[in-house]
Amino acid sequence: PTAQDPLLHFFSSLIMRDGKRKTSDKTIAHMLLHIRAMTRSEPLPILRAAVQRASPFVKCVGMRKGAKMIWYPTALSEKQRAHRGIMAIFEASNKRPGQTLAQRLAREVIAIVIAEKPQDNEVLSKKEQEHKFVMVNRSVVCHP
């Protein structure tokens, strides 16, 4: 895939450590190769589907009112959604077995795409819990 792809650039930026862009670009390239080897299909659409599936639509922002903490649901922009989705994939991949980060990321991406229910995958269940928390607190928006 082209190095100019915004999703790959964003993914690389989020896993980059100590300003080492080339190392993170290599990791992303190896991850795409692993996805290709495991699925025998184009890796970029699979990565896009995984990030989209792992990305939440809303978040809750906590505000103190006196001694109480009140949670306000807030919609996320596309970039915020992608950021949260990629970070969830990255955190879940650290718990997966595998020798390299690229292998772990590839396995996690494939697991997200093939999971049928949110309970089948940690990232999807985390997204589902966050959505339930927002739904519980949606009455704050309706009744300030």
Backbone torsions as a table, in degrees:
resi	resn	phi	psi	omega
1	PRO	NA	158.8	-178.0
2	THR	-69.4	146.6	178.9
3	ALA	-73.5	-13.0	-177.9
4	GLN	-85.5	-1.7	-178.4
5	ASP	-62.3	126.5	-175.6
6	PRO	-64.0	-36.0	179.8
7	LEU	-66.4	-43.4	179.1
8	LEU	-65.5	-39.6	178.2
9	HIS	-63.7	-43.0	179.8
10	PHE	-66.0	-43.7	178.1
11	PHE	-59.8	-46.3	179.7
12	SER	-62.7	-39.8	179.5
13	SER	-64.0	-36.6	-176.9
14	LEU	-76.4	-26.4	178.4
15	ILE	-96.8	-4.4	-178.8
16	MET	-66.0	138.0	176.5
17	ARG	-123.6	138.0	175.9
18	ASP	56.3	29.9	176.2
19	GLY	72.9	17.1	-177.7
20	LYS	-92.0	83.2	-176.5
21	ARG	-67.0	-41.4	-177.7
22	LYS	-62.1	-39.1	179.3
23	THR	-64.6	-43.4	179.9
24	SER	-69.6	-34.7	176.0
25	ASP	-64.0	-39.8	177.2
26	LYS	-63.8	-41.5	179.2
27	THR	-61.3	-43.4	179.0
28	ILE	-64.8	-41.5	179.4
29	ALA	-63.2	-42.5	177.8
30	HIS	-66.4	-36.8	177.3
31	MET	-61.7	-44.6	178.7
32	LEU	-63.2	-37.0	176.6
33	LEU	-65.1	-41.7	178.0
34	HIS	-64.4	-41.1	178.0
35	ILE	-62.0	-43.2	179.5
36	ARG	-62.6	-41.9	-179.1
37	ALA	-68.1	-36.5	-177.4
38	MET	-77.6	-32.7	-173.5
39	THR	-108.3	-16.7	-176.9
40	ARG	59.5	34.0	176.6
41	SER	-144.6	176.9	-178.1
42	GLU	-62.5	129.8	-175.4
43	PRO	-78.4	-30.0	-175.2
44	LEU	-65.2	-44.1	175.9
45	PRO	-63.4	-33.4	177.8
46	ILE	-66.5	-43.0	178.6
47	LEU	-63.7	-43.2	178.5
48	ARG	-60.7	-44.0	-180.0
49	ALA	-63.7	-39.9	-179.8
50	ALA	-66.6	-44.2	179.7
51	VAL	-65.4	-41.4	179.5
52	GLN	-65.4	-39.4	-178.9
53	ARG	-71.6	-29.9	-178.1
54	ALA	-86.1	-11.1	-174.1
55	SER	-85.7	126.1	176.3
56	PRO	-78.2	158.4	-179.8
57	PHE	-92.0	-28.8	-174.8
58	VAL	-136.1	163.1	173.6
59	LYS	-139.7	166.6	176.9
60	CYS	-111.4	130.9	177.8
61	VAL	-106.9	126.5	-179.0
62	GLY	-89.9	135.5	176.4
63	MET	-132.3	139.3	178.2
64	ARG	-86.5	132.6	174.1
65	LYS	-129.6	98.0	-173.8
66	GLY	71.0	-124.8	179.1
67	ALA	-95.7	-4.0	-176.9
68	LYS	-98.0	149.9	173.4
69	MET	-103.3	121.7	-179.4
70	ILE	-111.5	131.8	-177.6
71	TRP	-102.4	124.8	179.4
72	TYR	-108.6	122.3	174.9
73	PRO	-69.2	138.6	-179.4
74	THR	-136.2	136.2	177.2
75	ALA	-73.1	148.2	179.2
76	LEU	-103.3	145.7	174.3
77	SER	-76.8	171.8	-179.3
78	GLU	-60.1	-42.5	-179.0
79	LYS	-67.4	-40.1	177.6
80	GLN	-64.7	-39.8	178.3
81	ARG	-61.8	-47.6	-179.3
82	ALA	-62.7	-40.9	179.5
83	HIS	-60.4	-48.0	-179.8
84	ARG	-64.9	-38.7	179.0
85	GLY	-65.4	-45.5	-179.5
86	ILE	-65.3	-42.2	-179.8
87	MET	-66.0	-35.7	176.6
88	ALA	-65.4	-40.8	177.4
89	ILE	-63.5	-44.0	-179.0
90	PHE	-62.9	-45.2	-179.9
91	GLU	-65.4	-40.3	179.6
92	ALA	-69.8	-32.3	-179.2
93	SER	-69.2	-26.1	178.3
94	ASN	-66.6	-21.8	179.2
95	LYS	-90.8	-8.0	-178.7
96	ARG	-83.1	150.7	174.2
97	PRO	-75.4	148.0	179.8
98	GLY	156.5	153.5	-175.8
99	GLN	-80.4	-42.2	-175.5
100	THR	-115.7	162.1	177.4
101	LEU	-62.5	-37.5	-179.5
102	ALA	-62.2	-42.5	178.4
103	GLN	-64.7	-44.2	-179.1
104	ARG	-64.5	-43.1	178.1
105	LEU	-62.7	-42.9	-179.8
106	ALA	-62.3	-44.0	179.0
107	ARG	-63.3	-39.9	-179.4
108	GLU	-68.1	-42.3	179.3
109	VAL	-60.9	-45.0	179.8
110	ILE	-66.1	-39.6	179.3
111	ALA	-63.3	-37.0	178.8
112	ILE	-66.9	-42.0	-177.1
113	VAL	-68.1	-39.1	-175.6
114	ILE	-89.8	-7.4	178.9
115	ALA	-66.7	129.7	-179.0
116	GLU	-87.7	-38.1	-179.0
117	LYS	-118.4	154.5	177.8
118	PRO	-61.1	-25.9	-179.2
119	GLN	-72.0	-15.8	-178.2
120	ASP	-75.9	-18.1	-174.2
121	ASN	-138.4	141.3	-178.0
122	GLU	-65.0	-41.1	-178.4
123	VAL	-64.4	-45.1	-178.7
124	LEU	-69.0	-35.9	178.0
125	SER	-69.5	-35.0	176.2
126	LYS	-64.2	-41.7	177.4
127	LYS	-63.6	-41.9	179.3
128	GLU	-63.6	-41.4	177.4
129	GLN	-63.6	-41.8	178.4
130	GLU	-62.9	-40.9	179.3
131	HIS	-65.7	-40.1	177.9
132	LYS	-63.2	-40.4	178.9
133	PHE	-62.3	-40.1	177.9
134	VAL	-65.2	-42.2	-179.2
135	MET	-64.9	-34.1	177.1
136	VAL	-66.3	-36.6	-175.8
137	ASN	-96.2	11.2	-178.6
138	ARG	-71.1	-17.7	179.6
139	SER	-66.9	-21.8	178.4
140	VAL	-64.9	-35.8	-179.4
141	VAL	-71.1	-39.3	-177.8
142	CYS	-73.3	-35.4	-176.9
143	HIS	-127.2	87.8	-177.7
144	PRO	-69.5	NA	NA
